[in-house]
Amino acid sequence: MGHSPYLDDIDLDETDDPWQRGSARTPSCIGSTMVLKGDLSLEEDLIIEGRFEGSIVQGNQRLSIGEHARVRATIQTGSAIIAGTVEGNIRGGSTVIVKKSARLNGALTAERLCLESGANLEDVILSGNIARIDASD
Amino acid sequence: MTEFTRSLQRRRDPEGRNTNQEKLMFKKTQSEEKPAVSNHPAAADPVMVRTRSVSVIGPTLVFKGELSADEDLVIQGTIEGTIAHHKKNLTVGKEGRVKADINAASVVIEGHVDGDIHGDDFVELAKSAVVTGNIFCGRIKMADGARFNGSIEMGSQQSSQARLSVAEDPLREVSLDSARESSRDPARTHKLGA
């Protein structure tokens, strides 16, 4: 996969790695073997690599849905990067990035949307400003 | 539609501040992708390694429902419901509040737990632990200062297994006496738990 110019704009200075800098608040992580069914609310970054069913209510933080994650939920979040499978409505307060490995089904609402071509958006209702569409080779 | 537009306008103000956050997020994407795309060892990024090996439920997280996992888990947040966590270690951290029955191979409690704790291998209560419920375990370690209200049943799993295997085989009368002995324990436990 070629690097998108947008990502290349960002310098990778290790000292400014948010996940290092913000290590006082380590992101919560739902690992690949975890299965959660229920209602989740949190005020910190969240990484989902396992399965989730229910609802996620997050403040103005970041959500990362990994490539192998399966999520069937109503999601309210700040910013999100989605690389996995999501069934349900997603509402992002600022930016939502949809990676090419993502499969979505539901309504996706965000102030800014970044879509990577190749993402499966067949049954998706998009609303928001499409900030960019990245071609993946 | 109009509501959405309005909310957009409201959000447009802090956009300047948000770009920084957005930038940070992109960096995360890239650093996260690197190992997957180019097969670099994940060890290059210590943070990612940590998040991969141990799942963490952070202090601001509140979850109500069923949780099951097959990996080490640290709970610093609030969980209500059930926790099925076979074969691996579960830690309820100092800030952790769990209102659930816990099943795991080994359980370390540093926070609050309201519910039964099943640790097939061992259960450890640190000095900051506050536990209300029954503990079923192979071994137990309780620090000075830990608060615990409930009963402790040790080796209950073996005895219940023995009872089951004997009960299913009526011909094994010889071992029936010993089975009766061991079956008494879980029965009593059940009464206590109820």
Interface residues (C-beta under 8 A of the other chain):
Chain A: M1 H3 Y6 L7 I10 L12 D16 D17 P18 W19 Q20 S23 R25 T26 P27 S28 C29 I30 G31 S32 T33 M34 V35 L36 K37 G38 D39 L40 S41 L42 E43 E44 L46 I47 G50 G54 R62 S64 E67 G78 S79 I81 G93 S94 T95 I97 T109 E111 R112 S127 G128 N129
Chain B: F4 L8 R11 R12 N18 Q21 E22 K23 L24 M25 F26 K27 K28 T29 Q30 S31 E32 A36 V37 V47 M48 R50 T51 R52 V54 S55 V56 I57 G58 P59 T60 L61 V62 F63 K64 G65 E66 L67 S68 A69 D70 E71 L73 G77 G81
